[in-house]
Amino acid sequence: MSGGSDHPRLTTPRLVLRGLRAGDLDAVLHLAGEPAIAATSMSVPHPMTRYRAARWIGAHRRSWHAGRGVTFAICLRQNDGLIGSIWLALRREDRPPRLGYWVGKPYWGQGYCSEAAPETVRFGFEQMHLEQVYAVYFTRNVASGRIMRRIGMRHVEHRPRAVRYRGRLEDLDSYVITSRDFLRS
């Protein structure tokens, strides 16, 4: 994958997946700054400040340009309003790319991440030529595991008390999907 300057744009029936931009700062600050988001995502800084939100947006934009992964703003198609974010982060050669996501609390339970995830994974396989995608979640975040299963990921590992996060030991579950399995379904 080469980053290049033009960030990809994907569409689904209800969503637009596009690059993050400076104008998303207030929405990121408001939605990702929710304690409920911080409680389930190690990838989102907390507490979220204007400075941290701006750095977080900039880091994802730089990552695309450098060919280290792709991050999409999850936006409502009707008004381009940001409701979350989803990404594929490229890691060391001996580790598969990792899928990650968050959706703002007001948008939970409406299927938006289940709609964004397969399009993001499809982009990874078809445009980035990935062979597999890996994802991990805190076991107590059952909604995240449901999303992984809905897109055809298979469970590969349960790690009890695997990581210390915000003062407590968390169990982790890992999922993976190969390009062959995804594109065949």
Secondary structure, DSSP 8 states (H G I E B T S, - for coil): ----SS---EE-SSEEEE---GGGHHHHHHHHTSHHHHTT-TTS-SS--HHHHHHHHHHHHHHHHTTSEEEEEEEETTT--EEEEEEEE---TTS--EEEEEE-GGGTTSSHHHHHHHHHHHHHHHTS--SEEEEEEETT-HHHHHHHHHTT-EEEEEEEEEEEETTEEEEEEEEEEEHHHHHH-
